[in-house]
Amino acid sequence: MFDKLKELRQMQEQAKQMQNTLSSERVTVSEMGVVLTMDGNMQITDVKVNEKLLNPENKEKLQTAFKVAHREAMKRVQKVMASKMKGTGLF
């Protein structure tokens, strides 16, 4: 039983180390006038918007651009996560 607890504690420590490692990773995507930066923990750290999208008649374009940029950033972060987690024994 103590071995299982020790193993669980080690896994928790590995997961925390991985989270710290991932927090330093960054991906930046540029889609349709929106530049979005996301860290390895899937937190958006920066957003830049082309000024042409910042008027009321471009509201839908801006919303679409943000969704597309976010989707692409998520895909890229997931790839980074997968490559970092390979061989850790966590997943």
C-alpha distance (Angstrom), angle and dihedral (degrees) to the residues before:
residue distance angle dihedral
M1 . . .
F2 3.82 . .
D3 3.79 89.1 .
K4 3.79 89.8 57.6
L5 3.81 91.4 49.9
K6 3.78 90.9 48.3
E7 3.81 90.2 49.2
L8 3.81 90.9 48.8
R9 3.80 90.9 50.0
Q10 3.80 90.6 50.7
M11 3.79 90.7 50.4
Q12 3.79 90.4 50.8
E13 3.80 90.5 51.1
Q14 3.80 90.9 48.9
A15 3.80 90.8 49.4
K16 3.80 91.1 50.8
Q17 3.81 91.3 48.6
M18 3.81 89.7 49.7
Q19 3.79 91.1 50.2
N20 3.81 90.1 51.6
T21 3.79 90.8 48.2
L22 3.79 92.1 48.8
S23 3.80 92.4 49.0
S24 3.80 88.6 66.5
E25 3.81 93.1 52.3
R26 3.81 117.9 94.1
V27 3.77 134.5 -169.1
T28 3.78 123.4 -170.9
V29 3.78 124.1 -164.7
S30 3.76 130.8 -176.2
E31 3.78 116.6 -155.7
M32 3.79 129.1 165.7
G33 3.82 94.7 -26.8
V34 3.81 97.2 -40.6
V35 3.80 120.9 106.9
L36 3.79 112.0 -164.9
T37 3.81 128.0 -176.1
M38 3.79 121.0 -163.1
D39 3.78 131.0 -179.7
G40 3.79 126.0 -134.1
N41 3.80 91.0 -94.3
M42 3.81 89.3 61.5
Q43 3.79 94.3 -107.6
I44 3.80 116.6 141.6
T45 3.78 106.2 -124.6
D46 3.80 101.0 175.6
V47 3.81 139.8 12.9
K48 3.77 126.6 -172.2
V49 3.79 122.8 -176.3
N50 3.78 127.5 -162.2
E51 3.81 108.4 -115.3
K52 3.80 91.4 -126.4
L53 3.80 88.3 68.9
L54 3.80 92.9 53.5
N55 3.76 99.9 87.0
P56 3.79 129.3 87.8
E57 3.81 96.2 -109.2
N58 3.83 89.8 59.3
K59 3.80 95.5 51.3
E60 3.81 94.5 113.1
K61 3.81 92.5 45.4
L62 3.80 90.0 52.1
Q63 3.79 92.4 48.7
T64 3.79 91.3 49.2
A65 3.81 92.8 45.6
F66 3.78 91.7 51.6
K67 3.82 92.4 49.3
V68 3.81 91.8 48.6
A69 3.81 92.3 47.6
H70 3.80 91.8 47.0
R71 3.81 92.5 49.1
E72 3.82 91.7 50.2
A73 3.81 92.5 46.3
M74 3.81 90.2 51.2
K75 3.80 91.0 52.0
R76 3.79 91.8 50.0
V77 3.80 93.6 46.7
Q78 3.80 90.4 49.6
K79 3.81 89.2 53.8
V80 3.81 90.6 50.1
M81 3.81 90.2 48.5
A82 3.80 92.3 49.5
S83 3.78 93.0 50.2
K84 3.82 92.5 47.2
M85 3.81 93.1 47.6
K86 3.79 95.1 50.2
G87 3.73 108.9 110.0
T88 3.80 96.1 11.4
G89 3.78 93.0 103.0
L90 3.78 90.9 -131.5
F91 3.79 96.9 106.4
